[in-house]
Amino acid sequence: MSLDLPISITATFILLCLLVFLFFLRMILSPLLSSGRKRLAWGVVIGLAVWIAGQSILSIGGFYLASFELPPRAVLMLLPPILAMLIIFSLYWRSVYFQQLSLKSLTHIQLFRLPLEVFVLASLATAGYISEVMTYYGRNFDVLVGITAPIVAYFYFNRKVMSWKGLLIWNMVSLLLLINVTSHAVLSMPYPGLQQFGLDQPNVAVFHFPFIWLPVLLVQVAYFCQIASIIKLLKYREAA
């Protein structure tokens, strides 16, 4: 079951996801390849590909739309990456790998949140597939991260007039904004006892292909990069 949307919106979303995925892969694989850990790099690529493909197949098959009873099936798209990141950050936050991750790339990649909010989410809300509370017309201020990401990067990395504390504050505020919008997204899903927002216009777009890539790819990339940036700035600020 596909959404009744202009092809331009779907195409924009797919292109955005592909660009973010390729940029993200290049960023996270660079430290592995530079240290000769090609087998591990291939494992990361295959793991991410299997995860995205598996979720895509489930959404195309209507798995997430088949039932809105509790326990919510959406747990299968949200919980695995959360657990994976908890394991990665708890075990490897002191590793050389995190030290070698490019803070500049971690900052620049957040730019994708601008077109996502302005074009994709706004269009989905207008079409009635997500709650308006998830857009900048409602309680979503995540667009500010996309707008300020290149500005912050310019003043920190190019002009060098922003301190590491300033970049840290920006990342912390950006993380809070991300938590805000994802919380509203989850609480707008049509599950009894869980849904608190969008009662007349619930968040169902993320159960459809290709928009399932929003929670299983884009949101996870944003979280990973924000948390990794904060770790680098707190522990490796001199190298950063």
matplotlib code that plots the C-alpha trace (Angstrom):
import matplotlib.pyplot as plt

x = [0.0, 1.5, 0.8, -1.1, 1.7, 3.3, 6.1, 8.4, 8.0, 8.7, 11.6, 13.1, 12.9, 14.5, 17.3, 17.8, 18.1, 20.6, 22.8, 22.7, 23.4, 26.4, 27.8, 27.3, 28.9, 31.9, 32.2, 32.0, 34.1, 37.0, 38.6, 38.2, 39.7, 42.6, 43.6, 43.3, 40.1, 38.4, 36.7, 35.0, 34.1, 32.4, 30.6, 29.2, 28.1, 26.4, 24.8, 23.3, 22.1, 20.4, 18.7, 17.4, 16.4, 14.6, 12.6, 11.7, 10.4, 8.3, 6.8, 6.1, 4.4, 2.1, 3.5, 3.3, -0.1, -1.7, -2.2, -2.2, -2.8, -0.4, 2.4, 3.2, 4.8, 6.8, 9.1, 10.7, 11.8, 12.8, 14.3, 17.1, 19.0, 18.6, 20.1, 22.9, 23.9, 23.8, 26.2, 28.5, 28.7, 29.0, 31.8, 33.7, 33.3, 37.0, 38.3, 40.7, 37.8, 35.8, 38.8, 39.4, 35.8, 35.6, 33.9, 33.5, 31.5, 29.5, 28.4, 27.8, 25.6, 23.0, 22.2, 19.8, 17.3, 16.5, 15.1, 13.5, 11.5, 10.7, 9.8, 9.1, 7.4, 5.4, 4.1, 3.2, 1.3, -0.5, -1.5, -2.7, -0.2, 1.5, 0.4, 0.9, 2.6, 5.5, 6.1, 7.5, 3.9, 3.5, 6.0, 8.9, 11.8, 14.3, 14.5, 16.7, 19.4, 19.4, 19.6, 22.4, 24.5, 26.5, 26.7, 28.1, 30.5, 31.8, 32.5, 34.0, 36.1, 36.7, 36.8, 37.7, 35.9, 33.6, 35.0, 34.5, 32.1, 29.9, 29.9, 29.1, 26.1, 24.9, 25.1, 23.3, 20.5, 20.2, 20.0, 17.2, 15.3, 15.8, 14.4, 11.5, 10.4, 11.0, 9.0, 6.1, 6.4, 6.1, 3.3, 1.4, 1.4, -2.1, -1.6, -4.3, -3.0, 0.2, -1.1, -1.3, -1.1, -2.6, -5.7, -7.5, -4.3, -2.0, 1.6, 1.2, 3.6, 6.5, 4.8, 4.9, 7.7, 9.9, 9.1, 10.0, 13.5, 12.8, 12.8, 15.2, 17.8, 17.6, 16.6, 19.2, 21.9, 21.0, 21.1, 24.4, 26.1, 24.8, 25.9, 29.3, 29.9, 29.2, 31.5, 34.3, 33.9, 33.9, 36.7, 38.8, 38.2, 41.9, 42.1, 38.8]
y = [0.0, 3.3, 6.8, 9.2, 11.8, 13.8, 11.8, 14.8, 14.3, 10.6, 11.1, 13.9, 11.6, 8.7, 10.9, 12.5, 9.0, 7.8, 10.8, 10.6, 6.9, 7.3, 10.2, 8.4, 5.2, 7.1, 8.9, 5.8, 3.6, 6.0, 5.2, 1.5, 1.5, 3.8, 1.3, -1.7, -3.2, -3.9, -7.1, -5.1, -2.3, -4.8, -6.3, -2.8, -2.3, -5.7, -5.2, -1.8, -3.1, -6.1, -3.9, -1.4, -4.1, -6.2, -3.2, -2.3, -5.7, -5.7, -2.3, -3.3, -6.5, -4.4, -5.9, -2.6, -1.8, -5.2, -4.5, -1.5, -3.6, -3.7, -4.6, -2.2, -3.7, -0.5, -1.7, -3.9, -0.8, 1.3, -0.9, -2.7, 0.4, 1.9, -1.2, -1.3, 2.3, 1.7, -1.2, 0.7, 3.9, 2.0, -0.3, 1.9, 5.5, 5.6, 3.8, 5.2, 4.8, 7.6, 9.8, 9.3, 10.0, 13.3, 15.9, 18.1, 15.4, 14.7, 18.3, 18.8, 15.7, 17.3, 19.6, 16.9, 17.8, 21.0, 19.5, 16.7, 19.1, 21.7, 19.5, 15.9, 16.2, 19.3, 17.5, 14.3, 16.4, 18.3, 15.0, 13.7, 11.0, 12.4, 14.7, 18.4, 18.4, 16.7, 19.7, 23.2, 24.3, 22.3, 21.3, 20.3, 22.8, 20.4, 22.5, 24.9, 22.2, 21.9, 25.6, 26.2, 23.1, 24.7, 28.0, 26.4, 24.3, 27.4, 29.4, 26.4, 24.7, 27.5, 30.8, 29.1, 31.8, 29.3, 27.5, 23.7, 24.6, 26.5, 23.5, 21.2, 23.4, 23.4, 19.6, 19.2, 21.5, 19.7, 16.4, 17.7, 18.9, 15.5, 13.8, 16.2, 15.4, 11.6, 11.5, 13.3, 11.0, 7.9, 9.4, 10.1, 6.5, 5.0, 2.5, 2.5, 3.8, 5.2, 7.8, 11.3, 13.5, 13.6, 11.7, 12.8, 12.6, 9.9, 9.2, 6.3, 7.4, 5.7, 2.3, 2.7, 2.2, 4.2, 6.4, 3.7, 4.8, 7.9, 6.0, 3.1, 5.3, 9.1, 9.3, 6.8, 8.6, 11.9, 10.3, 8.5, 11.7, 13.9, 11.5, 10.8, 14.5, 15.1, 12.2, 13.6, 17.1, 16.0, 13.4, 14.3, 18.1, 18.9, 16.5, 17.7]
z = [0.0, -1.1, 0.0, -2.2, -2.5, -5.4, -6.9, -6.3, -2.5, -2.6, -5.0, -2.8, 0.3, -1.5, -2.8, 0.6, 2.2, -0.4, 0.1, 3.9, 3.8, 1.5, 3.4, 6.7, 5.4, 4.2, 7.5, 9.8, 7.5, 7.1, 10.4, 9.8, 6.3, 7.3, 10.0, 7.6, 9.2, 5.9, 7.1, 9.9, 7.5, 5.2, 8.2, 9.0, 5.4, 5.2, 8.6, 7.7, 4.3, 5.9, 8.5, 6.0, 3.5, 6.1, 7.4, 3.9, 3.1, 6.3, 5.4, 1.8, 3.1, 5.3, 8.6, 10.5, 9.2, 9.9, 13.6, 15.9, 19.0, 21.9, 22.2, 19.3, 16.3, 15.8, 18.6, 16.0, 14.0, 17.0, 19.6, 17.7, 16.7, 20.1, 21.7, 19.1, 19.8, 23.6, 23.2, 20.8, 22.9, 26.2, 25.0, 22.6, 23.6, 24.8, 21.6, 19.0, 16.5, 18.1, 18.3, 14.6, 13.6, 11.7, 13.9, 10.9, 9.0, 12.1, 12.2, 8.4, 8.1, 10.3, 7.4, 6.1, 8.8, 6.9, 3.7, 5.7, 7.8, 5.2, 2.2, 3.4, 6.8, 5.9, 2.8, 4.8, 7.3, 4.6, 3.0, 6.4, 7.0, 10.1, 12.8, 12.4, 15.8, 14.1, 11.8, 12.4, 12.4, 15.6, 18.2, 16.0, 16.0, 14.5, 11.3, 13.3, 13.5, 9.7, 9.3, 11.8, 11.1, 8.1, 10.0, 13.2, 11.1, 9.3, 12.4, 14.3, 11.5, 9.0, 10.9, 14.2, 16.2, 18.0, 21.0, 21.6, 24.4, 21.9, 19.6, 22.5, 23.6, 20.0, 19.9, 23.2, 22.2, 18.8, 20.6, 22.8, 19.8, 18.2, 21.3, 21.3, 17.7, 18.0, 21.2, 19.6, 16.6, 18.8, 20.8, 17.5, 16.4, 16.5, 19.3, 22.1, 25.4, 23.7, 21.3, 22.8, 19.8, 16.3, 17.4, 14.2, 12.1, 13.5, 12.4, 9.9, 7.1, 8.8, 8.4, 4.6, 2.2, 1.6, 4.5, 7.0, 6.2, 8.3, 11.7, 10.7, 8.9, 9.1, 12.8, 13.8, 11.8, 13.5, 17.0, 16.3, 15.0, 17.8, 20.6, 18.9, 18.5, 22.2, 23.2, 21.0, 22.4, 26.0, 25.8, 22.7, 22.5, 22.0, 19.0, 17.7]

ax = plt.figure().add_subplot(projection="3d")
ax.plot(x, y, z, "-o")
ax.set_aspect("equal")
plt.show()
